[in-house]
Each structure stands twice: as C-alpha cells, then as structure tokens.
C-alpha cells in the first residue's frame, strides 16, 4: 500500500511526488490519464479522483492525501472543483488520512494595502475566491485532520505561469509582450518547488492541522523586474512590455468567458500584492528559494 496519495500531476503534484519518492516514501499518484513522474517508489494510476468511492479505495492505508489537482481553465472551476473537494474530504475521512490542500490567496479577496499574512480574514468577493473559501470551510467541517498551504503565482522549473505564457514567447520571437498587469507594482511570486516542500513538511506535523499557512516566497518584485531577470537568464535582450489597460479584459469579458474570469482577479495585478509567510517560516524553519535561482531553473 502507498503511504502517500497525490492527486494531480501538474507542477505541484509532480514536485510533491518526486520529493516523497526521493525520501524513500511509497507514493501513488492519481490522474485521469495515469501520468506522473517515473520512479521505483511511484505508482501511477488512471482514475477519476472526483469519484468518492474510487478515491477512497485508492487511498487505503495512506497516511496523507495531497490534493494538488487544478482544472486547466478558470471556466471549469465551478463544475470540476466542488466534486473533487467532496471526494478528497470523503477519502480522508474514510481512511483517517491527513488531507493536505494546495491553496491560493484567492479566498482573501482584495486587501486595502495589498498585504496578506496567515491571519488575514477570508473576504473574497469574486466567484473563484468564494469557491476557494467554501472548499476550505468544507475541509474544516469534514471531521478530518487537514491543512491548506497557500502560495501566490508560481514560478520555477515547469511552472505554468507568467514565463511560459507571456514572457518566453516574446523573448524567443523578439516581439513585444502585452501584459494584463501594472508593470511597476510589487507582486509576490511563489516557487513551485517551495510549495511542494511546504506541503510535505506541514502535512505530517500536527502543529499545522486545522488552519492555513503561507509558503515562504522571495521578496515581491514588479513584472518589469521579473521580466528582465528572465531575459538575463535566457541571455537575450529584454522583451518590450506593453501594459494592457485594466478595462481591456473587462470589456472583452462581456463576450469572452475566459477574459471575464481573468478580469475578476485583476486586483492582484494592478495594485501591490504582498504575501507574508513569516509565521510559517518561524514555525517550521522553511525558507524561500532565491528568486534568481528559480528563474534560471525555469529558463533552463
């Protein structure tokens, strides 16, 4: 029997699975396609993790269930995330396993000064933020041992974030990049490997259960500063960045569902956005990966 069950083989699920296997722990990774990293201690299983009975069966004997799955598009959240959350809570309850959740900062909603720490109240006003809040409250009400580890936008090797989506294409083509964000507002970015390390560190520690924690992350930087670091790491001239007016996505959202979903979260990108993880760092001795190291790893 696997000692750990990981749901999802994206950036975080893959990093969590590798960390555990490299420590000599047996891991079962569950995805719809049966994908995941190859390792002698990793069992890859193709299954629908939103099926409570199937996930409960696959989690027999597990000490921890790591929920690292996330739909590829915002437009799928309302349909796919609630049944998945119900299934992971049920599987954890049935198997007396700890449930470790990969969380975000969405549940906090816009903050007056753009700053969030582990004690910031959840005050989301948008659909996705309210959904994230309900999911965490559901886990707390499930009669299980659970912890949610929250991070900001991911960078790092194989992260599906601002580099592959916005900056890398511009660097490779030598063209301008249109950025749906204020170019000179400080923003916290979280290294995906640090999120994985926080999850595997906090999950078995009873001090972490029953509340959210933040991933120690590099100091906030502006989009312009981050883009220049990527260019330096790639050995290319900095890409020209064009700041999109905030109304652009909002106007497009009147007819394009994905633009509407992006616009709902634009408060994160047009004002200062700082995540404080001091309490997590002090309690568990975790530190952030150096920003330039993460950038070089991602650029390759």
C-alpha positions as CSV (number, residue, x, y, z in Angstrom):
1,X,0.0,0.0,0.0
2,X,1.1,3.5,-0.8
3,X,2.0,5.7,2.2
4,X,1.0,8.8,0.3
5,X,-1.6,9.5,-2.4
6,X,-1.1,12.6,-4.6
7,X,-3.9,13.8,-6.8
8,X,-2.8,15.6,-9.9
9,X,0.4,15.5,-12.0
10,X,0.8,19.2,-12.7
11,X,3.7,21.3,-11.5
12,X,2.9,20.9,-7.8
13,X,1.7,17.3,-7.8
14,X,4.8,16.2,-9.7
15,X,7.1,18.1,-7.3
16,X,5.4,16.6,-4.3
17,X,5.5,13.1,-5.7
18,X,9.2,13.3,-6.5
19,X,10.1,14.8,-3.1
20,X,8.4,12.0,-1.3
21,X,9.8,9.2,-3.5
22,X,13.3,10.7,-3.2
23,X,12.9,10.4,0.6
24,X,12.2,6.7,0.2
25,X,8.4,7.0,0.7
26,X,6.0,5.0,-1.4
27,X,3.6,7.2,-3.4
28,X,0.5,6.6,-5.5
29,X,-0.3,9.5,-8.0
30,X,-3.8,9.6,-9.3
31,X,-4.7,11.4,-12.6
32,X,-7.3,10.9,-15.3
33,X,-4.6,9.8,-17.8
34,X,-2.3,7.8,-15.5
35,X,0.5,10.3,-16.0
36,X,3.2,11.3,-13.5
37,X,6.9,11.0,-12.9
38,X,8.7,7.7,-13.2
39,X,10.4,6.3,-10.1
40,X,10.6,2.9,-8.4
41,X,8.5,4.0,-5.5
42,X,5.8,5.8,-7.5
43,X,2.7,4.0,-8.7
44,X,0.8,5.9,-11.4
45,X,-3.0,5.2,-11.5
46,X,-5.5,6.4,-14.1
47,X,-8.8,7.2,-12.3
48,X,-11.4,9.9,-11.8
49,X,-10.4,11.4,-8.4
50,X,-13.8,13.1,-8.1
51,X,-15.4,9.7,-7.6
52,X,-15.5,9.4,-3.8
53,X,-15.8,5.6,-3.8
54,X,-12.9,5.1,-6.2
55,X,-10.7,7.6,-4.5
56,X,-11.5,6.1,-1.1
57,X,-10.4,2.7,-2.4
58,X,-7.2,4.1,-3.9
59,X,-6.3,5.8,-0.6
60,X,-6.5,2.7,1.6
61,X,-3.6,2.7,4.1
62,X,-2.4,6.2,3.1
63,X,-1.1,8.5,5.8
64,X,-1.6,11.6,3.7
65,X,-3.6,12.6,0.7
66,X,-2.2,15.6,-1.2
67,X,-4.8,17.4,-3.2
68,X,-2.7,19.1,-6.0
69,X,-5.2,19.0,-8.9
70,X,-6.5,22.1,-10.6
71,X,-8.6,22.4,-13.7
72,X,-6.6,23.9,-16.7
73,X,-9.1,26.8,-17.1
74,X,-10.9,29.1,-14.8
75,X,-14.0,28.4,-16.8
76,X,-14.0,24.8,-15.4
77,X,-13.7,25.7,-11.7
78,X,-17.3,25.8,-10.7
79,X,-18.0,22.5,-12.5
80,X,-15.0,20.4,-11.6
81,X,-13.6,21.7,-8.2
82,X,-16.6,21.0,-5.9
83,X,-17.0,17.3,-6.6
84,X,-13.2,16.8,-6.4
85,X,-13.2,18.5,-3.0
86,X,-16.1,16.4,-1.8
87,X,-14.2,13.3,-2.9
88,X,-10.9,14.1,-1.2
89,X,-12.6,15.0,2.1
90,X,-14.6,11.7,2.0
91,X,-11.4,9.7,1.2
92,X,-9.5,11.3,4.0
93,X,-12.3,10.7,6.5
94,X,-12.8,7.1,5.4
95,X,-9.1,6.3,5.7
96,X,-8.2,8.5,8.7
97,X,-5.6,10.2,6.5
98,X,-4.4,13.8,6.7
99,X,-5.6,15.9,3.8
100,X,-3.1,18.4,2.6
101,X,-4.5,21.0,0.2
102,X,-2.7,23.1,-2.3
103,X,-4.2,26.6,-1.8
104,X,-4.0,30.1,-3.2
105,X,-4.6,33.6,-2.0
106,X,-7.9,33.9,-3.8
107,X,-10.1,33.4,-0.7
108,X,-8.7,36.7,0.9
109,X,-10.1,38.9,-1.9
110,X,-8.7,42.4,-2.4
111,X,-6.9,43.8,0.6
112,X,-6.8,47.6,1.3
113,X,-3.0,47.6,1.4
114,X,-2.4,44.5,-0.8
115,X,-0.9,42.6,2.1
116,X,-1.8,39.1,3.4
117,X,-0.4,37.0,6.2
118,X,-1.6,33.7,7.7
119,X,-4.1,35.5,9.9
120,X,-5.8,37.6,7.2
121,X,-9.6,37.0,7.2
122,X,-11.1,35.4,4.1
123,X,-13.1,38.2,2.4
124,X,-13.3,37.2,-1.2
125,X,-16.0,38.9,-3.3
126,X,-15.4,37.1,-6.7
127,X,-16.8,33.7,-7.6
128,X,-13.5,32.0,-7.6
129,X,-12.4,33.4,-4.3
130,X,-15.7,32.5,-2.7
131,X,-15.4,29.0,-4.1
132,X,-11.9,28.6,-2.6
133,X,-13.3,29.8,0.8
134,X,-16.1,27.3,0.7
135,X,-13.7,24.5,-0.2
136,X,-11.5,25.2,2.8
137,X,-14.5,25.5,5.1
138,X,-15.8,22.2,3.8
139,X,-12.4,20.5,4.7
140,X,-12.5,22.0,8.2
141,X,-16.1,20.8,8.7
142,X,-15.2,17.3,7.5
143,X,-14.1,15.9,10.8
144,X,-10.6,15.2,9.4
145,X,-7.0,16.4,10.0
146,X,-6.3,18.9,7.3
147,X,-4.0,21.7,6.4
148,X,-4.1,24.2,3.5
149,X,-0.8,25.6,2.2
150,X,-1.3,28.8,0.3
151,X,1.0,30.4,-2.3
152,X,1.0,33.1,-4.8
153,X,1.5,32.9,-8.6
154,X,4.0,30.1,-9.4
155,X,7.4,30.4,-10.9
156,X,10.2,27.8,-11.2
157,X,11.0,24.8,-13.4
158,X,7.9,23.6,-15.3
159,X,5.6,26.1,-13.6
160,X,2.7,27.1,-15.8
161,X,2.9,30.8,-15.0
162,X,3.9,34.2,-16.4
163,X,7.1,33.0,-18.0
164,X,5.8,30.3,-20.5
165,X,2.5,32.2,-21.0
166,X,3.7,35.8,-21.5
167,X,7.5,36.3,-21.4
168,X,9.1,33.3,-23.1
169,X,7.2,33.7,-26.4
170,X,8.2,37.4,-26.6
171,X,11.9,36.6,-25.8
172,X,12.0,33.9,-28.5
173,X,10.3,35.9,-31.2
174,X,11.9,39.2,-30.4
175,X,8.4,40.8,-30.1
176,X,6.6,42.9,-27.6
177,X,4.6,41.2,-24.8
178,X,1.2,42.5,-23.9
179,X,0.9,42.2,-20.2
180,X,-2.5,42.3,-18.3
181,X,-0.9,43.8,-15.3
182,X,0.6,47.0,-14.0
183,X,4.3,46.7,-14.9
184,X,5.6,48.5,-11.8
185,X,3.6,47.2,-8.9
186,X,5.3,44.8,-6.5
187,X,3.9,41.2,-6.6
188,X,4.8,38.1,-4.6
189,X,5.7,35.1,-6.7
190,X,6.0,31.6,-5.1
191,X,8.5,29.0,-6.3
192,X,6.6,25.8,-7.1
193,X,9.3,23.6,-5.5
194,X,8.8,25.6,-2.3
195,X,5.1,24.9,-2.4
196,X,5.9,21.2,-2.6
197,X,8.4,21.3,0.2
198,X,5.9,23.2,2.4
199,X,3.2,20.6,1.7
200,X,5.3,17.6,2.6
201,X,6.7,19.3,5.7
202,X,3.4,20.5,7.1
203,X,1.2,17.6,6.3
204,X,2.6,15.2,8.9
205,X,3.1,17.9,11.6
206,X,0.1,18.2,13.9
207,X,1.0,21.8,14.6
208,X,-0.1,22.6,11.1
209,X,-3.5,21.0,11.2
210,X,-6.7,22.9,11.1
211,X,-5.5,26.2,9.7
212,X,-3.9,27.7,6.6
213,X,-0.2,28.5,6.2
214,X,1.7,30.5,3.6
215,X,4.7,29.3,1.5
216,X,7.9,31.3,2.3
217,X,8.5,33.1,-1.0
218,X,11.1,35.6,-2.4
219,X,10.5,39.3,-1.8
220,X,7.9,40.9,-4.1
221,X,9.1,42.2,-7.4
222,X,7.5,44.1,-10.2
223,X,6.5,42.5,-13.5
224,X,9.2,44.6,-15.2
225,X,11.9,43.5,-12.8
226,X,10.9,39.8,-13.2
227,X,10.8,40.0,-17.0
228,X,14.3,41.5,-17.0
229,X,15.6,38.6,-14.8
230,X,14.2,36.1,-17.2
231,X,15.8,37.9,-20.2
232,X,19.2,37.9,-18.4
233,X,18.9,34.2,-17.5
234,X,18.0,33.4,-21.2
235,X,20.9,35.5,-22.5
236,X,18.5,37.6,-24.6
237,X,17.7,41.3,-24.8
238,X,14.8,42.3,-22.5
239,X,11.4,42.0,-24.2
240,X,9.4,45.1,-24.7
241,X,6.5,45.1,-22.4
242,X,3.2,46.8,-23.1
243,X,0.9,47.3,-20.2
244,X,-2.7,46.5,-21.1
245,X,-5.2,49.0,-19.7
246,X,-7.2,47.4,-16.9
247,X,-10.5,47.9,-18.8
248,X,-9.3,45.7,-21.7
249,X,-10.0,42.3,-20.1
250,X,-13.2,43.6,-18.5
251,X,-14.5,44.8,-21.9
252,X,-13.5,41.5,-23.5
253,X,-15.2,39.6,-20.7
254,X,-18.6,40.8,-21.9
255,X,-18.3,38.3,-24.7
256,X,-15.3,36.0,-23.9
257,X,-15.8,33.8,-20.8
258,X,-12.1,33.3,-20.1
259,X,-11.4,37.0,-20.3
260,X,-14.3,37.6,-17.8
261,X,-12.7,35.1,-15.4
262,X,-9.3,36.7,-15.7
263,X,-10.7,40.2,-15.1
264,X,-12.3,39.0,-11.9
265,X,-8.9,38.5,-10.4
266,X,-7.2,41.6,-11.9
267,X,-7.0,43.3,-8.5
268,X,-3.9,41.1,-7.9
269,X,-2.1,42.6,-10.9
270,X,-2.9,46.3,-10.9
271,X,-2.1,47.1,-7.3
272,X,0.6,45.9,-4.8
273,X,0.2,42.3,-3.9
274,X,2.3,41.0,-1.0
275,X,2.1,37.6,0.7
276,X,3.7,37.4,4.2
277,X,4.8,33.9,5.3
278,X,6.7,34.9,8.5
279,X,4.7,32.6,10.8
280,X,5.2,29.6,8.6
281,X,8.9,30.3,8.3
282,X,9.3,30.8,12.0
283,X,7.3,27.7,13.0
284,X,8.6,25.2,10.5
285,X,12.0,26.5,9.6
286,X,11.2,26.8,5.9
287,X,12.9,29.3,3.6
288,X,12.3,30.6,0.1
289,X,14.3,29.6,-2.9
290,X,16.4,32.6,-4.2
291,X,14.5,34.3,-7.0
292,X,17.3,34.3,-9.5
293,X,17.9,30.5,-8.8
294,X,14.2,29.8,-9.6
295,X,14.3,32.0,-12.7
296,X,17.4,30.2,-14.0
297,X,15.8,26.8,-13.3
298,X,12.7,27.8,-15.2
299,X,14.6,29.2,-18.2
300,X,16.8,26.1,-18.3
